[in-house]
Amino acid sequence: MIKSFIKTKLLHFLIFIAYRFNKTKIVGEENINNINSFILVTWHGKCLGVMEHFRQRNYHVLISQSRDGDIISNISKKYGYSLFRGSSNRGGKEAMGKMYEFFSLNPSGKLIITPDGPTGPEHKVKPGAFLLAKKSLRPIVPVIVDVKNSWKFKNWHTFYFSKPFSKMRVVYGKPLYFDKNESLEAGTEKIEKALHKIDKIASKHE
């Protein structure tokens, strides 16, 4: 417990130093201006930039029930996020039910999901976000936060950690809406293509 507390404090401090003083450019924010409620999706490897950019905005976030997820959950709370815990590997069905209930009761609810996490494959969208969007009648908004100068850590994917005082580019894609008869394959492919598209845009720093 003490080790977890120390890790949480240290990582929270490092994220603050690494991201808070970056020079940020925002592209496409108008895509969410007229939407009260939506599901925001991003790649797991670039989630720290998203965590920083959307802090203290009354967002909910889905985080796995893993040990690493416990640490990220504690940090997310410090950034003002409310949590749902679960993933495709553990607690996903229960989390899905709670998220659907959340949208049913909150007409202005906003949720962040990393659809290729927490175990990959990298940039392969799992069905949860699509199924939740379809059932809750909420659009999905793809977003990528890319930092020009980052440390890269390799495990099942490339995980990016910003170098301080770098350029950071936040790109919002257009909202994705799904027909009630849209197939799982078509829906997840649509999300993947949208994320790949804005990832390319986000990585082109001026």
Residue frames as a rotation matrix with the C-alpha (Angstrom) as fourth column:
MET 1
0.567 0.824 0.000 0.00
0.824 -0.567 0.000 0.00
0.000 0.000 -1.000 0.00
ILE 2
0.461 -0.487 -0.742 2.84
0.118 -0.795 0.595 2.42
-0.879 -0.362 -0.309 0.85
LYS 3
-0.616 -0.720 0.320 4.63
0.376 0.089 0.922 1.53
-0.693 0.688 0.216 -2.38
SER 4
-0.143 0.671 0.727 1.44
0.982 0.005 0.189 2.18
0.123 0.741 -0.660 -4.36
PHE 5
0.764 0.418 -0.491 0.99
0.536 -0.835 0.123 5.54
-0.359 -0.357 -0.862 -2.61
ILE 6
0.013 -0.864 -0.503 4.57
0.030 -0.503 0.864 6.55
-0.999 -0.027 0.019 -3.45
LYS 7
-0.666 -0.226 0.711 4.20
0.653 0.283 0.702 5.43
-0.359 0.932 -0.041 -7.08
THR 8
0.310 0.885 0.346 0.98
0.948 -0.315 -0.045 7.42
0.069 0.342 -0.937 -7.41
LYS 9
0.705 -0.089 -0.704 2.54
0.238 -0.905 0.352 10.58
-0.668 -0.416 -0.617 -5.95
LEU 10
-0.322 -0.940 -0.113 5.65
0.098 -0.151 0.984 10.28
-0.942 0.305 0.141 -8.11
LEU 11
-0.563 0.141 0.814 3.80
0.813 0.269 0.516 9.58
-0.146 0.953 -0.266 -11.35
HIS 12
0.584 0.811 -0.046 1.34
0.803 -0.585 -0.114 12.38
-0.119 0.029 -0.992 -10.68
PHE 13
0.440 -0.520 -0.732 4.25
0.010 -0.813 0.583 14.79
-0.898 -0.264 -0.352 -10.22
LEU 14
-0.604 -0.742 0.292 6.01
0.263 0.160 0.951 13.56
-0.752 0.651 0.099 -13.37
ILE 15
-0.149 0.645 0.750 2.86
0.989 0.090 0.119 13.90
0.009 0.759 -0.651 -15.50
PHE 16
0.758 0.422 -0.498 2.34
0.491 -0.871 0.009 17.42
-0.430 -0.251 -0.867 -14.17
ILE 17
0.063 -0.839 -0.540 5.90
-0.135 -0.544 0.828 18.47
-0.989 0.021 -0.147 -15.05
ALA 18
-0.665 -0.426 0.614 5.86
0.435 0.448 0.781 16.71
-0.608 0.786 -0.112 -18.41
TYR 19
-0.333 0.651 0.682 2.55
0.927 0.092 0.364 18.03
0.174 0.753 -0.634 -19.76
ARG 20
0.388 0.677 -0.626 1.38
0.803 -0.581 -0.131 21.14
-0.453 -0.451 -0.769 -17.92
PHE 21
0.172 -0.414 -0.894 3.92
-0.082 -0.910 0.406 23.51
-0.982 0.003 -0.191 -19.50
ASN 22
-0.485 -0.292 0.824 3.67
0.728 0.388 0.566 22.28
-0.485 0.874 0.024 -23.08
LYS 23
-0.682 0.267 -0.681 2.73
-0.493 -0.856 0.158 24.66
-0.540 0.443 0.715 -25.88
THR 24
-0.460 0.608 0.647 -0.67
0.458 0.787 -0.413 23.37
-0.760 0.106 -0.641 -27.01
LYS 25
-0.783 0.331 -0.526 -2.40
-0.616 -0.531 0.583 23.78
-0.087 0.780 0.619 -30.37
ILE 26
-0.399 0.749 0.529 -6.02
0.064 0.598 -0.799 22.62
-0.915 -0.285 -0.287 -30.68
VAL 27
-0.872 0.121 -0.473 -7.58
-0.486 -0.114 0.866 21.50
0.051 0.986 0.159 -33.97
GLY 28
-0.585 0.690 -0.427 -11.24
0.007 0.531 0.848 20.66
0.811 0.493 -0.315 -34.57
GLU 29
-0.957 0.212 -0.198 -12.67
0.218 0.078 -0.973 21.57
-0.191 -0.974 -0.121 -31.17
GLU 30
-0.551 0.794 -0.258 -15.76
-0.823 -0.567 0.013 22.88
-0.136 0.220 0.966 -32.97
ASN 31
-0.531 0.314 -0.787 -16.67
-0.287 0.807 0.516 19.23
0.797 0.500 -0.338 -33.57
ILE 32
-0.529 0.351 -0.772 -17.95
0.764 0.593 -0.253 18.96
0.369 -0.724 -0.582 -29.98
ASN 33
-0.989 0.059 0.135 -19.35
-0.103 -0.929 -0.354 22.47
0.105 -0.364 0.925 -29.52
ASN 34
-0.312 0.950 -0.003 -22.95
-0.901 -0.295 0.318 21.46
0.301 0.102 0.948 -30.22
ILE 35
0.034 0.273 -0.962 -22.91
0.020 0.962 0.273 18.01
0.999 -0.028 0.028 -28.57
ASN 36
0.395 0.207 0.895 -24.02
-0.816 -0.369 0.445 17.76
0.422 -0.906 0.023 -24.96
SER 37
0.412 -0.156 0.898 -23.09
-0.583 0.712 0.391 14.14
-0.701 -0.684 0.202 -24.41
PHE 38
0.663 -0.255 -0.704 -20.63
-0.601 0.378 -0.704 11.81
0.446 0.890 0.097 -26.15
ILE 39
0.831 -0.504 0.236 -18.04
0.263 0.729 0.631 9.05
-0.490 -0.463 0.739 -25.84
LEU 40
0.612 -0.712 -0.343 -14.52
-0.791 -0.550 -0.270 10.27
0.004 0.437 -0.899 -26.46
VAL 41
0.904 -0.335 0.266 -12.03
0.308 0.941 0.139 7.64
-0.297 -0.044 0.954 -27.70
THR 42
0.545 -0.812 -0.208 -8.25
-0.835 -0.501 -0.228 7.73
0.081 0.298 -0.951 -28.03
TRP 43
0.366 -0.511 -0.778 -5.33
-0.053 0.823 -0.565 5.31
0.929 0.247 0.274 -28.33
HIS 44
0.919 -0.020 -0.393 -4.13
0.379 0.312 0.871 3.80
0.105 -0.950 0.294 -25.07
GLY 45
0.099 -0.994 -0.037 -0.52
0.991 0.102 -0.082 4.75
0.085 -0.029 0.996 -25.84
LYS 46
-0.656 -0.300 0.693 -1.37
0.358 -0.931 -0.065 8.45
0.665 0.206 0.718 -25.94
CYS 47
0.286 0.905 -0.315 -3.77
0.711 0.019 0.703 8.56
0.642 -0.425 -0.638 -23.00
LEU 48
-0.169 -0.379 -0.910 -1.61
0.935 -0.353 -0.026 10.77
-0.311 -0.855 0.414 -20.74
GLY 49
-0.975 -0.170 0.144 -1.96
0.215 -0.892 0.398 13.78
0.060 0.419 0.906 -23.03
VAL 50
-0.246 0.963 0.108 -5.72
0.171 -0.067 0.983 13.27
0.954 0.260 -0.149 -23.05
MET 51
0.203 0.267 -0.942 -5.74
0.941 0.214 0.263 12.98
0.272 -0.940 -0.208 -19.26
GLU 52
-0.621 -0.530 -0.578 -3.94
0.666 -0.746 -0.032 16.32
-0.414 -0.404 0.816 -19.00
HIS 53
-0.941 0.179 0.287 -5.98
0.074 -0.718 0.692 18.17
0.331 0.672 0.663 -21.62
PHE 54
-0.131 0.991 0.002 -9.43
0.017 0.000 1.000 17.17
0.991 0.131 -0.017 -20.35
ARG 55
-0.662 -0.182 -0.727 -8.71
0.683 0.250 -0.686 17.54
0.307 -0.951 -0.041 -16.63
GLN 56
-0.741 0.370 -0.560 -11.30
0.311 -0.551 -0.775 19.20
-0.595 -0.749 0.293 -14.37
ARG 57
-0.801 0.486 -0.350 -14.03
-0.584 -0.504 0.636 19.16
0.133 0.714 0.688 -17.05
ASN 58
-0.103 0.808 0.580 -16.45
-0.781 0.295 -0.551 16.75
-0.616 -0.510 0.601 -15.39
TYR 59
0.037 0.025 -0.999 -15.51
-0.813 0.582 -0.016 13.76
0.581 0.813 0.042 -17.57
HIS 60
0.652 0.075 0.755 -15.87
-0.494 0.797 0.347 10.12
-0.576 -0.599 0.557 -16.61
VAL 61
-0.058 -0.737 -0.674 -13.21
-0.965 0.213 -0.150 7.63
0.254 0.641 -0.724 -17.67
LEU 62
0.947 0.315 -0.063 -13.09
-0.302 0.940 0.157 3.85
0.109 -0.130 0.986 -18.04
ILE 63
-0.049 -0.992 0.117 -10.00
-0.958 0.013 -0.287 2.26
0.283 -0.126 -0.951 -16.43
SER 64
0.083 0.028 -0.996 -9.08
-0.162 0.987 0.014 -1.40
0.983 0.160 0.086 -16.10
GLN 65
0.895 0.293 0.337 -9.15
-0.388 0.138 0.911 -3.28
0.220 -0.946 0.237 -12.79
SER 66
0.469 -0.808 -0.356 -5.44
0.527 0.579 -0.621 -4.14
0.708 0.104 0.698 -13.04
ARG 67
0.284 -0.478 -0.831 -2.75
0.892 -0.186 0.411 -3.09
-0.351 -0.859 0.374 -10.57
ASP 68
-0.796 -0.563 0.220 -1.52
0.602 -0.703 0.378 -0.43
-0.058 0.433 0.899 -13.00
GLY 69
-0.214 0.826 0.521 -5.12
0.441 -0.394 0.806 0.65
0.871 0.402 -0.280 -13.39
ASP 70
0.510 0.355 -0.783 -5.30
0.855 -0.114 0.505 1.27
0.090 -0.928 -0.362 -9.64
ILE 71
-0.362 -0.743 -0.562 -2.44
0.724 -0.604 0.333 3.77
-0.587 -0.287 0.757 -9.88
ILE 72
-0.867 0.082 0.491 -3.91
0.356 -0.587 0.728 5.49
0.348 0.806 0.480 -12.94
SER 73
0.149 0.986 -0.075 -7.30
0.706 -0.053 0.706 5.63
0.692 -0.158 -0.704 -11.18
ASN 74
0.297 -0.098 -0.950 -5.80
0.874 -0.373 0.312 7.46
-0.384 -0.923 -0.025 -8.20
ILE 75
-0.770 -0.607 -0.197 -4.10
0.447 -0.733 0.513 9.96
-0.455 0.307 0.836 -10.50
SER 76
-0.603 0.609 0.515 -7.27
0.502 -0.212 0.839 10.42
0.620 0.764 -0.177 -12.56
LYS 77
0.385 0.752 -0.536 -9.20
0.897 -0.168 0.409 11.36
0.218 -0.638 -0.739 -9.42
LYS 78
-0.147 -0.540 -0.829 -6.62
0.650 -0.684 0.331 14.08
-0.746 -0.490 0.451 -8.73
TYR 79
-0.974 -0.210 0.081 -7.32
0.187 -0.552 0.812 15.41
-0.126 0.807 0.578 -12.23
GLY 80
-0.593 0.790 -0.155 -11.04
-0.636 -0.578 -0.512 15.61
-0.494 -0.205 0.845 -11.53
TYR 81
-0.513 0.398 -0.761 -12.24
-0.580 0.493 0.649 12.49
0.633 0.774 -0.022 -13.31
SER 82
0.167 0.592 0.788 -14.96
-0.853 0.488 -0.186 10.14
-0.495 -0.641 0.587 -12.11
LEU 83
-0.693 -0.695 -0.190 -14.29
-0.711 0.614 0.343 6.47
-0.122 0.373 -0.920 -12.73
PHE 84
0.776 0.630 0.007 -15.73
-0.626 0.772 -0.113 3.29
-0.077 0.083 0.994 -14.13
ARG 85
-0.284 -0.904 0.320 -13.55
-0.834 0.397 0.383 0.21
-0.473 -0.158 -0.867 -13.62
GLY 86
0.439 0.376 0.816 -13.45
0.004 0.908 -0.420 -2.69
-0.898 0.187 0.397 -16.03
SER 87
-0.342 -0.537 -0.771 -12.09
-0.846 -0.181 0.502 -4.00
-0.409 0.824 -0.392 -19.33
SER 88
0.302 0.438 -0.846 -12.57
-0.815 0.579 0.009 -6.81
0.494 0.687 0.532 -21.83
ASN 89
-0.413 -0.592 -0.693 -10.49
-0.137 0.792 -0.595 -9.06
0.900 -0.151 -0.408 -19.57
ARG 90
-0.647 0.109 -0.755 -12.08
0.735 0.355 -0.578 -8.29
0.205 -0.929 -0.309 -16.21
GLY 91
-0.427 0.548 -0.719 -15.25
0.534 -0.489 -0.690 -6.56
-0.730 -0.679 -0.084 -15.07
GLY 92
-0.998 -0.058 0.002 -16.23
0.035 -0.571 0.820 -5.39
-0.046 0.819 0.572 -18.54
LYS 93
-0.423 0.906 0.004 -19.86
0.591 0.273 0.760 -6.53
0.687 0.323 -0.650 -18.44
GLU 94
0.147 0.449 -0.881 -20.52
0.969 -0.242 0.038 -4.83
-0.197 -0.860 -0.471 -15.11
ALA 95
-0.596 -0.454 -0.662 -18.79
0.331 -0.891 0.312 -1.64
-0.731 -0.033 0.681 -16.25
MET 96
-0.912 0.299 0.282 -20.84
0.230 -0.197 0.953 -1.60
0.340 0.934 0.110 -19.46
GLY 97
-0.026 0.963 -0.267 -24.05
0.870 0.153 0.469 -1.77
0.492 -0.220 -0.842 -17.45
LYS 98
0.090 -0.015 -0.996 -22.97
0.792 -0.605 0.080 1.07
-0.604 -0.796 -0.043 -15.19
MET 99
-0.849 -0.450 -0.276 -21.92
0.188 -0.747 0.638 3.24
-0.493 0.490 0.719 -18.13
TYR 100
-0.643 0.699 0.312 -25.21
0.453 0.018 0.891 2.69
0.617 0.715 -0.328 -19.89
GLU 101
0.256 0.724 -0.641 -27.07
0.959 -0.107 0.263 3.59
0.122 -0.682 -0.721 -16.70
PHE 102
-0.361 -0.503 -0.785 -24.87
0.581 -0.780 0.232 6.69
-0.729 -0.372 0.574 -16.39
PHE 103
-0.995 -0.012 0.101 -25.88
0.091 -0.547 0.832 7.89
0.045 0.837 0.545 -19.85
SER 104
-0.287 0.958 -0.030 -29.53
0.713 0.235 0.660 7.07
0.639 0.168 -0.750 -19.18
LEU 105
0.415 0.443 -0.795 -29.50
0.901 -0.322 0.291 9.34
-0.127 -0.837 -0.533 -16.12
ASN 106
-0.010 -0.544 -0.839 -27.17
0.290 -0.805 0.518 12.07
-0.957 -0.238 0.166 -17.42
PRO 107
0.802 0.418 0.426 -28.19
0.511 -0.110 -0.853 13.85
-0.309 0.902 -0.302 -20.63
SER 108
0.827 -0.562 -0.018 -24.90
-0.506 -0.730 -0.460 15.78
0.245 0.389 -0.888 -20.59
GLY 109
0.700 -0.549 0.456 -22.63
-0.080 0.575 0.814 12.88
-0.710 -0.607 0.359 -19.59
LYS 110
0.620 -0.608 -0.496 -19.16
-0.696 -0.135 -0.705 12.62
0.362 0.782 -0.507 -21.18
LEU 111
0.792 -0.281 0.542 -16.99
-0.116 0.803 0.585 9.52
-0.600 -0.526 0.603 -21.08
ILE 112
0.215 -0.805 -0.552 -13.43
-0.976 -0.152 -0.159 8.68
0.044 0.573 -0.818 -22.18
ILE 113
0.797 0.015 0.604 -12.48
-0.095 0.990 0.100 5.19
-0.597 -0.137 0.790 -23.39
THR 114
-0.232 -0.850 -0.473 -9.24
-0.895 -0.003 0.446 3.77
-0.380 0.527 -0.760 -24.84
PRO 115
0.663 0.749 -0.021 -10.72
-0.702 0.611 -0.366 1.10
-0.261 0.257 0.930 -27.13
ASP 116
0.451 -0.549 -0.703 -7.40
-0.301 0.648 -0.699 -0.70
0.840 0.527 0.127 -27.80
GLY 117
-0.558 -0.669 0.491 -6.52
-0.676 0.024 -0.736 -1.04
0.481 -0.743 -0.466 -24.09
PRO 118
0.707 -0.670 0.228 -5.50
-0.653 -0.494 0.574 -2.33
-0.272 -0.554 -0.787 -21.66
THR 119
0.145 -0.677 0.722 -3.77
-0.078 0.719 0.690 -5.28
-0.986 -0.157 0.052 -23.35
GLY 120
-0.577 -0.395 -0.715 -4.02
-0.676 -0.261 0.689 -4.61
-0.459 0.881 -0.116 -27.07
PRO 121
-0.026 -0.846 0.532 -3.47
0.992 0.046 0.121 -5.38
-0.127 0.531 0.838 -29.83
GLU 122
-0.539 -0.281 -0.794 -2.24
0.304 -0.944 0.128 -1.86
-0.785 -0.173 0.595 -30.43
HIS 123
-0.677 0.304 -0.671 -4.62
-0.609 -0.742 0.279 0.33
-0.413 0.597 0.687 -32.44
LYS 124
-0.782 0.528 -0.331 -7.14
0.155 0.680 0.717 -2.49
0.604 0.509 -0.614 -32.76
VAL 125
-0.536 0.636 0.555 -10.52
-0.797 -0.598 -0.085 -1.26
0.278 -0.488 0.827 -31.56
LYS 126
-0.948 0.299 -0.107 -12.42
0.317 0.862 -0.395 -3.61
-0.026 -0.408 -0.912 -29.29
PRO 127
-0.454 0.839 0.300 -16.24
0.572 0.017 0.820 -3.67
0.683 0.544 -0.488 -29.44
GLY 128
-0.337 0.391 -0.856 -17.09
0.919 -0.060 -0.389 -2.00
-0.204 -0.919 -0.339 -26.11
ALA 129
-0.735 0.004 -0.678 -17.13
0.044 -0.998 -0.054 1.65
-0.676 -0.070 0.733 -27.20
PHE 130
-0.874 0.419 -0.244 -19.16
-0.314 -0.105 0.944 0.88
0.370 0.902 0.223 -30.32
LEU 131
-0.437 0.740 -0.511 -21.71
0.641 0.655 0.400 -1.23
0.631 -0.153 -0.761 -28.44
LEU 132
-0.394 0.256 -0.883 -22.11
0.775 -0.425 -0.469 1.42
-0.495 -0.868 -0.031 -25.74
ALA 133
-0.867 0.043 -0.497 -22.54
-0.240 -0.909 0.340 4.19
-0.438 0.414 0.798 -28.34
LYS 134
-0.774 0.580 -0.254 -25.11
-0.088 0.299 0.950 2.17
0.627 0.758 -0.180 -30.23
LYS 135
-0.289 0.679 -0.675 -27.11
0.851 0.505 0.143 1.27
0.438 -0.533 -0.724 -27.12
SER 136
-0.270 0.124 -0.955 -26.92
0.742 -0.606 -0.288 4.70
-0.614 -0.786 0.071 -25.44
LEU 137
0.590 0.457 0.666 -27.49
0.802 -0.422 -0.421 6.62
0.089 0.783 -0.616 -28.70
ARG 138
0.653 -0.477 -0.588 -24.39
-0.064 -0.808 0.585 8.70
-0.754 -0.345 -0.559 -28.03
PRO 139
0.894 -0.421 -0.153 -21.91
-0.185 -0.034 -0.982 9.69
0.409 0.906 -0.108 -30.74
ILE 140
0.537 -0.828 -0.160 -18.26
0.735 0.366 0.570 8.73
-0.414 -0.424 0.806 -30.54
VAL 141
0.945 -0.326 -0.039 -15.72
-0.315 -0.865 -0.391 11.54
0.094 0.382 -0.920 -30.85
PRO 142
0.566 -0.817 -0.111 -12.16
0.798 0.577 -0.173 10.46
0.205 0.010 0.979 -31.73
VAL 143
0.916 -0.353 0.189 -9.38
-0.379 -0.917 0.127 12.58
0.129 -0.188 -0.974 -30.25
ILE 144
0.497 -0.841 -0.213 -5.59
0.788 0.540 -0.294 12.34
0.363 -0.022 0.932 -30.34
VAL 145
0.924 -0.383 -0.006 -3.13
-0.339 -0.825 0.452 14.33
-0.178 -0.416 -0.892 -28.23
ASP 146
0.664 -0.741 0.104 0.33
0.688 0.551 -0.473 14.08
0.293 0.385 0.875 -29.78
VAL 147
0.783 -0.515 -0.349 3.51
-0.119 -0.675 0.728 15.53
-0.610 -0.529 -0.590 -28.28
LYS 148
0.800 -0.473 -0.367 6.33
-0.485 -0.151 -0.862 16.40
0.353 0.868 -0.350 -30.65
ASN 149
-0.292 -0.949 -0.119 9.10
-0.560 0.270 -0.783 15.29
0.776 -0.162 -0.610 -28.27
SER 150
0.663 0.591 0.460 8.27
-0.735 0.395 0.551 12.19
0.144 -0.703 0.696 -26.22
TRP 151
-0.642 -0.667 0.378 9.93
-0.716 0.698 0.014 9.28
-0.273 -0.261 -0.926 -24.54
LYS 152
0.246 0.702 -0.668 8.63
-0.837 0.502 0.219 6.01
0.489 0.505 0.711 -25.97
PHE 153
-0.483 -0.315 0.817 8.19
-0.747 0.635 -0.197 2.88
-0.457 -0.705 -0.542 -23.88
LYS 154
-0.275 0.305 -0.912 7.60
-0.743 0.534 0.403 -0.48
0.610 0.788 0.080 -25.53
ASN 155
-0.596 0.147 0.790 5.47
-0.420 0.780 -0.463 -3.30
-0.684 -0.608 -0.403 -24.14
TRP 156
-0.212 0.555 0.804 2.40
0.714 0.650 -0.261 -4.54
-0.667 0.519 -0.534 -26.01
HIS 157
0.719 0.361 0.594 2.27
0.669 -0.592 -0.449 -1.10
0.190 0.720 -0.667 -27.62
THR 158
-0.484 -0.803 0.348 4.23
0.638 -0.596 -0.487 2.13
0.599 -0.013 0.801 -27.79
PHE 159
0.540 0.614 -0.575 3.44
0.841 -0.385 0.379 4.25
0.011 -0.689 -0.725 -24.74
TYR 160
-0.039 -0.511 0.858 4.27
0.519 -0.744 -0.420 7.95
0.854 0.429 0.294 -25.07
PHE 161
0.483 0.090 -0.871 5.44
0.833 -0.355 0.425 10.16
-0.271 -0.931 -0.247 -22.23
SER 162
0.859 -0.010 0.513 6.00
0.278 -0.831 -0.482 13.82
0.431 0.556 -0.711 -23.01
LYS 163
-0.326 -0.911 -0.254 9.32
0.920 -0.244 -0.307 15.56
0.218 -0.334 0.917 -22.60
PRO 164
0.166 0.449 -0.878 8.75
0.710 -0.672 -0.210 18.86
-0.684 -0.588 -0.431 -20.75
PHE 165
0.037 -0.079 -0.996 8.22
-0.223 -0.973 0.068 22.11
-0.974 0.219 -0.054 -22.63
SER 166
-0.821 -0.244 0.515 7.40
0.385 0.428 0.817 20.42
-0.420 0.870 -0.258 -25.92
LYS 167
-0.660 0.659 -0.360 4.77
-0.748 -0.536 0.390 21.15
0.064 0.527 0.848 -28.54
MET 168
-0.766 0.502 0.401 1.46
0.251 0.809 -0.532 19.37
-0.591 -0.307 -0.746 -28.01
ARG 169
-0.796 0.490 -0.355 -1.22
-0.562 -0.383 0.733 19.05
0.223 0.783 0.580 -30.65
VAL 170
-0.602 0.703 0.378 -4.82
0.035 0.496 -0.867 18.15
-0.798 -0.509 -0.323 -29.74
VAL 171
-0.845 0.301 -0.442 -6.96
-0.500 -0.150 0.853 17.00
0.190 0.942 0.277 -32.67
TYR 172
-0.313 0.848 0.429 -10.70
-0.270 0.354 -0.896 16.29
-0.911 -0.396 0.118 -32.47
GLY 173
-0.976 0.096 0.197 -12.29
0.219 0.391 0.894 14.23
0.009 0.916 -0.402 -35.22
LYS 174
-0.479 0.877 0.040 -15.85
-0.719 -0.418 0.555 14.56
0.504 0.238 0.831 -36.42
PRO 175
-0.318 0.423 0.849 -18.46
-0.738 0.451 -0.501 12.78
-0.595 -0.786 0.169 -34.27
LEU 176
-0.886 0.002 -0.463 -19.35
-0.304 0.751 0.586 9.27
0.349 0.660 -0.665 -35.39
TYR 177
-0.136 0.911 0.390 -22.98
-0.900 0.051 -0.433 8.19
-0.414 -0.410 0.813 -35.39
PHE 178
-0.964 -0.260 0.055 -24.13
-0.232 0.925 0.302 4.61
-0.129 0.278 -0.952 -35.80
ASP 179
-0.219 0.898 -0.381 -27.21
-0.781 0.073 0.620 3.15
0.584 0.433 0.686 -37.42
LYS 180
0.197 0.369 0.908 -29.19
-0.901 0.434 0.019 0.71
-0.387 -0.822 0.418 -35.28
ASN 181
0.964 0.191 0.183 -28.50
-0.100 0.903 -0.417 -2.01
-0.245 0.384 0.890 -37.86
GLU 182
0.445 -0.867 -0.224 -24.78
-0.770 -0.243 -0.589 -1.26
0.457 0.435 -0.776 -38.17
SER 183
0.775 -0.164 -0.611 -22.67
0.233 0.972 0.034 -4.38
0.588 -0.169 0.791 -37.70
LEU 184
0.835 -0.521 -0.177 -19.97
0.160 -0.078 0.984 -4.79
-0.526 -0.850 0.018 -35.07
GLU 185
0.037 -0.864 0.502 -17.31
0.904 0.243 0.351 -5.16
-0.425 0.441 0.791 -37.75
ALA 186
0.132 0.078 0.988 -18.41
0.745 -0.665 -0.047 -2.03
0.654 0.743 -0.146 -39.61
GLY 187
0.925 0.317 0.208 -18.71
0.106 -0.743 0.661 0.03
0.364 -0.590 -0.721 -36.43
THR 188
0.644 -0.747 -0.168 -15.30
0.312 0.055 0.949 -0.84
-0.699 -0.663 0.268 -34.99
GLU 189
-0.080 -0.664 0.743 -13.67
0.988 0.046 0.147 -0.32
-0.131 0.746 0.653 -38.39
LYS 190
0.505 0.355 0.787 -15.23
0.507 -0.860 0.062 3.14
0.698 0.367 -0.614 -38.60
ILE 191
0.986 -0.159 -0.048 -13.73
-0.036 -0.489 0.871 4.06
-0.162 -0.858 -0.488 -35.21
GLU 192
0.304 -0.930 0.207 -10.30
0.639 0.360 0.679 2.70
-0.706 -0.074 0.704 -36.14
LYS 193
0.008 -0.271 0.962 -10.18
0.956 -0.281 -0.087 4.63
0.294 0.921 0.257 -39.41
ALA 194
0.781 0.351 0.516 -11.23
0.216 -0.928 0.304 7.85
0.586 -0.126 -0.801 -37.69
LEU 195
0.858 -0.503 -0.110 -8.50
0.038 -0.151 0.988 7.48
-0.513 -0.851 -0.111 -35.03
HIS 196
0.064 -0.858 0.510 -5.81
0.861 0.306 0.407 6.68
-0.505 0.413 0.758 -37.62
LYS 197
0.306 0.138 0.942 -6.88
0.782 -0.600 -0.166 9.71
0.542 0.788 -0.292 -39.66
ILE 198
0.893 0.074 0.445 -6.58
-0.120 -0.912 0.393 12.22
0.434 -0.404 -0.805 -36.85
ASP 199
0.685 -0.728 -0.032 -3.43
0.361 0.301 0.882 10.55
-0.632 -0.616 0.469 -35.47
LYS 200
0.011 -0.665 0.746 -1.69
1.000 -0.011 -0.025 11.45
0.025 0.746 0.665 -38.74
ILE 201
0.458 0.233 0.858 -2.94
0.339 -0.938 0.073 15.03
0.822 0.258 -0.508 -38.46
ALA 202
0.999 -0.001 0.037 -1.90
-0.035 -0.345 0.938 15.32
0.012 -0.939 -0.345 -34.82
SER 203
0.485 -0.871 0.073 1.65
0.644 0.413 0.644 14.14
-0.592 -0.265 0.761 -35.53
LYS 204
0.092 -0.422 0.902 2.29
0.878 -0.392 -0.273 16.90
0.469 0.818 0.334 -38.09
HIS 205
0.441 -0.010 -0.897 3.67
0.684 -0.643 0.344 19.57
-0.581 -0.766 -0.276 -35.78
GLU 206
0.845 -0.117 0.522 4.52
0.318 -0.675 -0.666 22.94
0.431 0.728 -0.533 -37.27
